[in-house]
Amino acid sequence: MPATTLAASTLTGTATWTGELVGYTDAGTAVEGAAGITVDIAPMTGTAAFTDIRAGAASWGPDLSTAIGVSGNYIAATQGGPWVGFDAQFRGSGHEAATGVLRWKDTATGNLTGACGAIREGCSMNDPGGADRPRRVQHHHLRQGSRNDGTAEKVISAYRHVGRVCRVLQDRHREQ
């Protein structure tokens, strides 16, 4: 858990966290895509976006986004419309990461439940890959490039938790 709330942190302006979404549809189809959370620090509002969602090699449904608000170290969707529910929490002593759960309800594409993990851009935990390549979390980069405050291990643990969440969701779907 961060040492302070996001509002009381040293971050200013706009902060962005990028990472991965993994999940399952109600039909049991595994999906994955990119996750992005952008927060304007002063009003503690922003957007959570989930793009390039794929089921294997095939594209799945539309890109998803929702307006969000931040309270303390927690993020929640604040808009209605095409229904996207999103709840997340910041991780790391300096808000280096965020993990959350996404719920999408749509009769055309089917419902989607997923979990995401994202790393704040500009912090030492980002993948040092080229600018034209999406920043993806890679465990060896986390261990080599981050501070020794345990944050890297917490983020790795959060990503493992994302996988466990998805397995639980898939098991629940099979039981229905």
C-alpha positions in Angstrom: 0.0 0.0 0.0 1.3 3.5 -0.8 2.8 5.5 2.1 0.4 8.4 1.4 -2.8 9.0 -0.6 -2.4 9.8 -4.2 -3.5 13.4 -3.5 -0.8 13.8 -0.8 1.9 12.2 -3.0 4.6 14.1 -4.8 3.0 13.5 -8.2 1.7 16.5 -10.0 -0.1 17.2 -13.3 -1.3 14.0 -15.0 0.0 10.5 -14.2 -0.5 7.4 -16.4 -0.3 3.8 -15.5 -0.1 1.2 -18.4 -0.3 -2.5 -18.3 -2.3 -5.6 -19.2 -5.9 -6.8 -18.9 -6.8 -10.5 -18.6 -10.2 -11.9 -18.3 -13.1 -14.2 -19.4 -16.4 -13.7 -21.1 -19.5 -15.3 -19.8 -19.1 -17.9 -22.5 -15.7 -18.8 -21.0 -13.6 -17.2 -23.7 -10.2 -16.0 -22.4 -9.4 -12.4 -23.4 -6.4 -10.1 -23.0 -5.5 -6.6 -23.9 -3.9 -3.4 -22.9 -4.9 -1.4 -19.8 -4.3 2.3 -19.2 -5.2 4.5 -16.3 -4.8 8.3 -16.5 -5.4 10.6 -13.5 -5.3 14.3 -13.4 -3.8 14.7 -9.9 -5.4 18.1 -8.9 -9.1 17.1 -9.3 -8.4 13.3 -8.7 -10.3 12.4 -11.9 -9.4 10.6 -15.1 -10.0 7.7 -17.4 -9.5 3.9 -17.4 -9.2 2.5 -20.9 -8.9 -1.1 -22.1 -7.8 -1.5 -25.7 -6.7 -4.1 -28.3 -8.8 -6.7 -26.5 -8.3 -10.1 -28.1 -9.5 -13.6 -27.8 -6.5 -15.5 -29.0 -5.6 -14.0 -32.4 -9.1 -12.5 -33.0 -10.2 -9.1 -31.9 -12.9 -9.2 -29.2 -15.5 -6.4 -28.9 -14.9 -2.7 -28.7 -12.3 -0.8 -26.8 -13.6 0.0 -23.4 -13.2 3.2 -21.3 -14.8 4.8 -18.3 -14.4 8.0 -16.4 -12.9 7.4 -12.9 -12.4 9.1 -9.6 -9.8 8.6 -7.0 -10.4 8.6 -3.3 -7.4 7.9 -1.0 -5.6 5.1 -2.9 -8.7 3.7 -4.5 -10.0 4.1 -8.0 -13.7 3.7 -9.1 -15.7 4.2 -12.3 -17.9 7.3 -12.2 -19.9 7.1 -15.4 -22.7 5.1 -16.8 -23.4 4.6 -20.4 -22.1 1.5 -22.1 -21.7 -0.2 -18.8 -18.1 -0.5 -17.6 -17.5 -1.1 -13.9 -14.0 -0.6 -12.7 -12.5 -0.7 -9.2 -8.8 -0.6 -8.5 -6.2 0.2 -5.9 -2.7 1.8 -6.1 0.3 -0.3 -5.1 3.9 0.5 -4.1 5.1 3.1 -1.7 5.1 5.7 -4.4 2.0 4.7 -6.4 4.2 2.8 -8.9 1.4 0.3 -9.8 -2.3 -0.2 -9.8 -4.4 -3.4 -9.9 -8.1 -3.6 -10.5 -11.2 -5.5 -11.7 -13.2 -4.6 -14.8 -16.8 -5.6 -15.4 -18.4 -5.0 -18.9 -22.1 -5.8 -19.6 -23.2 -5.9 -23.2 -25.8 -8.0 -25.0 -24.0 -7.8 -28.4 -20.5 -8.9 -27.3 -21.4 -10.7 -24.1 -20.3 -9.9 -20.6 -16.6 -9.6 -19.7 -15.0 -9.8 -16.3 -11.3 -9.2 -16.0 -8.5 -8.0 -13.9 -5.7 -5.6 -14.7 -2.3 -4.5 -13.5 -0.5 -1.4 -14.6 2.8 0.4 -13.9 3.2 4.2 -13.7 5.0 5.7 -16.6 8.2 7.4 -15.7 8.9 5.3 -12.6 11.9 3.0 -12.5 9.7 -0.1 -12.9 8.8 0.4 -16.6 10.1 -2.0 -19.3 13.0 -0.2 -20.9 11.8 -1.3 -24.3 11.7 1.0 -27.4 9.3 3.9 -27.6 7.4 2.2 -30.4 6.7 -0.9 -28.3 4.0 -0.9 -25.6 5.4 -0.9 -22.1 4.7 -4.3 -20.7 5.7 -5.5 -17.3 8.4 -8.1 -17.3 9.4 -9.7 -14.1 13.2 -9.6 -14.8 13.0 -5.9 -15.5 11.1 -5.3 -12.3 13.7 -7.1 -10.2 16.6 -5.5 -11.9 15.4 -1.9 -12.4 13.4 -1.0 -9.3 14.2 0.3 -5.9 14.8 -2.1 -3.0 11.7 -1.2 -1.1 9.8 -4.4 -2.0 7.7 -2.7 -4.6 8.8 -4.9 -7.5 7.9 -8.0 -5.5 4.5 -6.5 -4.6 3.7 -5.8 -8.3 4.8 -9.3 -9.3 2.5 -10.6 -6.6 -0.3 -8.4 -7.9 0.1 -9.8 -11.4 0.0 -13.3 -10.0 -3.2 -12.3 -8.2 -4.7 -11.2 -11.5 -4.1 -14.7 -12.9 -5.7 -16.3 -9.8 -8.7 -14.0 -10.1 -9.2 -15.0 -13.7 -8.9 -18.7 -12.9 -11.5 -18.3 -10.1 -13.9 -16.5 -12.6 -13.4 -19.3 -15.1 -14.1 -21.9 -12.5 -17.3 -20.1 -11.4 -18.4 -19.9 -15.0 -18.0 -23.6 -15.4 -20.0 -24.3 -12.3 -23.0 -22.3 -13.6 
